[in-house]
Amino acid sequence: MTKRNKIQELIYKLLGQKKTTSLDNLVEHIEGILESPDLERSTKARYAITRALKNLSEKGELENHDTEHSSFLRLTNQGRQRMRTMKLDSDAFPISTHWDGKWRIVILNVPEEQKEQRNALRYLLKKANFVCAKNSVWISPYPFEHFFENIKKDMNLTNEVMIMVSDEIDEDTRKYFSDRYLEG
C-alpha cells in the first residue's frame, strides 16, 4: 500500500467514525499515527495529508466547512460509499462464515434516473456475497442487514430498498447457495 493510500484510508477511518471533525485535529491525529518526530518528516507528512484531503475533496468524497475559528471536514455520501467499498475490499472486514439460520433479503427498486446509485448498490451487494436470485432480489446468509440499512440511509434510498431477514426460504431458492452455508 502506498503512503498516499494509507493516508486516505486513515482519513476515511477517522471521518467515518464521526459526523464531522476539525481539520487541525484530523491532521494532528494522522501525523501521530505516521510517527513524524522530526520537522522535515513532519513537513512531508503534512504535505501528503494536505494532498490526500485535496484529492478526496476534488473527487466529491469530502466536504470542507470553514468557520471564522476553524475548518471542519466531513465525508459526503459518496465518500461514505467509497469507505464501505474499501471495508469490503479489505481482508480485515469481518464476514461471518457461520450461518445463523437466517436469510438476508434485499429488494431493489431504484429507478433508471438513479442508475449510478443502483450500480453502486449492486456492486456492494456482490462484494458482500449476496446472490441475485431474481432481477432485483438479492439474498445472503451473511448478517449484513445493519450495514445495508446504513447504506440505504446514506444514499437516501429509503423507499427504493427493502431489507428483510427471514428464517425460511423455499427449496428452489436455497439451491443458489452451497450446502456449506446451511450448516449450523
C-alpha positions in Angstrom: 0.0 0.0 0.0 1.4 3.4 -0.9 1.7 6.2 1.6 -1.0 8.2 -0.1 -3.4 5.3 0.0 -2.5 4.7 3.7 -3.3 8.4 4.4 -6.6 8.3 2.5 -7.5 5.1 4.4 -6.8 6.8 7.7 -8.9 9.8 6.6 -11.8 7.5 5.8 -11.4 5.6 9.0 -11.3 8.7 11.2 -14.0 10.7 9.4 -16.2 7.6 9.2 -16.4 7.4 13.0 -17.8 10.9 13.3 -20.2 13.3 11.6 -17.5 16.0 11.4 -14.1 16.7 12.7 -11.8 19.7 12.7 -9.1 19.9 10.1 -6.4 20.5 12.8 -7.5 17.5 14.9 -7.5 15.3 11.8 -4.1 16.3 10.6 -2.7 16.1 14.1 -4.1 12.6 14.6 -2.8 11.3 11.3 0.6 12.8 11.9 0.7 11.0 15.2 -0.1 7.7 13.5 2.5 8.3 10.8 5.0 9.0 13.6 6.8 12.1 12.2 9.1 13.2 15.1 11.5 15.5 13.2 10.5 18.7 11.5 11.4 17.6 7.9 9.4 14.4 8.1 6.6 16.3 9.8 6.5 18.8 6.9 6.5 16.0 4.4 3.7 14.2 6.3 1.6 17.4 6.5 2.1 17.9 2.7 1.0 14.3 2.0 -2.1 14.7 4.2 -3.0 18.0 2.6 -2.7 16.5 -0.9 -4.8 13.5 0.1 -7.5 15.8 1.6 -7.5 17.9 -1.6 -7.8 14.8 -3.8 -10.7 13.5 -1.8 -12.4 16.9 -1.9 -11.9 17.1 -5.7 -13.5 13.6 -6.1 -16.5 14.8 -4.2 -15.9 12.5 -1.3 -15.0 15.1 1.3 -16.6 18.4 2.3 -14.8 21.3 4.0 -16.8 23.7 6.1 -15.0 26.9 7.2 -15.9 28.9 10.3 -14.1 32.0 11.5 -12.1 29.9 14.0 -11.6 26.6 12.4 -12.1 24.3 9.4 -14.3 21.2 9.7 -14.3 18.2 7.4 -16.9 15.5 6.8 -17.4 12.7 4.3 -20.0 13.1 1.7 -22.5 10.3 0.9 -20.1 9.5 -2.0 -17.2 9.4 0.4 -19.1 7.1 2.8 -19.9 4.8 -0.1 -16.2 4.7 -1.0 -15.3 3.9 2.6 -17.7 1.0 2.6 -16.3 -0.3 -0.6 -12.8 -0.1 0.9 -14.0 -2.0 4.0 -15.5 -4.8 1.8 -12.3 -5.0 -0.2 -10.2 -5.2 3.0 -9.0 -8.6 4.2 -9.8 -7.3 7.7 -13.5 -6.9 7.1 -15.3 -9.3 9.4 -17.5 -11.7 7.4 -19.2 -14.3 9.5 -18.7 -17.7 7.9 -21.2 -19.5 10.2 -24.8 -19.5 9.1 -27.1 -18.4 11.9 -30.2 -19.9 10.2 -31.5 -16.5 8.8 -31.6 -15.2 5.3 -31.0 -11.6 4.4 -33.1 -10.4 1.5 -32.6 -7.1 -0.2 -35.1 -5.9 -2.7 -34.1 -3.0 -5.0 -36.5 -0.7 -6.9 -34.1 2.0 -7.9 -35.3 4.0 -11.0 -33.2 4.5 -14.2 -32.6 8.1 -13.3 -30.6 6.9 -10.3 -28.6 4.4 -12.3 -25.2 5.3 -10.7 -26.6 4.7 -7.2 -28.2 1.4 -8.3 -24.9 0.2 -9.8 -23.0 1.2 -6.7 -25.5 -0.7 -4.5 -25.3 -3.8 -6.8 -21.5 -3.7 -6.5 -21.7 -3.6 -2.7 -24.2 -6.5 -2.6 -21.8 -8.6 -4.8 -18.8 -7.7 -2.6 -20.8 -8.8 0.4 -21.5 -12.1 -1.2 -25.2 -11.6 -1.9 -26.6 -13.6 -4.8 -29.0 -12.0 -7.3 -31.9 -14.5 -7.2 -34.5 -12.7 -9.4 -33.9 -9.3 -11.2 -33.7 -7.0 -8.2 -33.9 -9.5 -5.3 -30.6 -10.3 -3.5 -30.2 -13.0 -0.9 -27.4 -13.8 1.5 -26.9 -15.9 4.6 -24.4 -13.4 5.9 -25.5 -10.9 8.6 -25.1 -7.7 6.7 -28.6 -6.2 7.3 -27.2 -3.4 9.5 -24.5 -2.5 7.0 -27.1 -2.1 4.2 -29.5 -0.2 6.5 -26.8 2.4 6.8 -26.1 2.4 3.1 -29.9 2.8 2.4 -30.0 5.9 4.7 -26.7 7.4 3.4 -27.8 7.1 -0.2 -31.3 8.3 0.7 -33.0 5.2 -0.8 -35.5 4.6 1.9 -38.3 3.9 -0.5 -36.3 2.2 -3.1 -34.6 -0.5 -1.0 -36.3 -3.1 1.3 -34.3 -5.2 3.7 -35.7 -8.3 5.3 -34.4 -11.1 7.5 -36.2 -14.4 7.2 -36.0 -17.7 8.9 -37.0 -19.6 5.8 -36.8 -19.5 2.0 -38.2 -22.1 -0.4 -36.1 -25.0 -1.6 -35.6 -23.7 -5.1 -34.1 -20.5 -3.8 -31.8 -22.4 -1.4 -30.2 -24.0 -4.5 -28.4 -20.7 -5.1 -26.2 -21.5 -2.1 -23.8 -24.3 -1.4 -24.5 -26.6 1.5 -21.7 -25.1 3.5 -23.9 -22.0 4.2 -26.7 -24.2 5.5 -24.6 -25.9 8.2 -25.2 -24.6 11.7 
